Amino acid sequence: MSLNDLWEGAAKNPYYPAVAKEKQFLVASILLLTAFVLTGFFGLNRSFKNLPLLGIPASLAFGFGAVYMICAVGVYV
């Protein structure tokens, strides 16, 4: 496959993100707020049983929320 064929094929199948550009700030804000609340609850009552219930979802929400916020404000990594 030549580079020109690859270029033409990509032009026919554009990439559509999972979250539209207009909604990224809202999604990022919700994820970061959720992470903040879950981190607060986990900090108040730290135990091994709360780790999968609060700690892991808080870290995932913060990770994805931070990436969406970076993309929403126009800083591309």
Secondary structure, 3 states (H helix, E strand, C coil): CCHHHHHHHHHHCCCCCCCCHHHHHHHHHHHHHHHHHHHHHHHHCCCCCHHHHHHHHHHHHHHHHHHHHHHHCCCCC
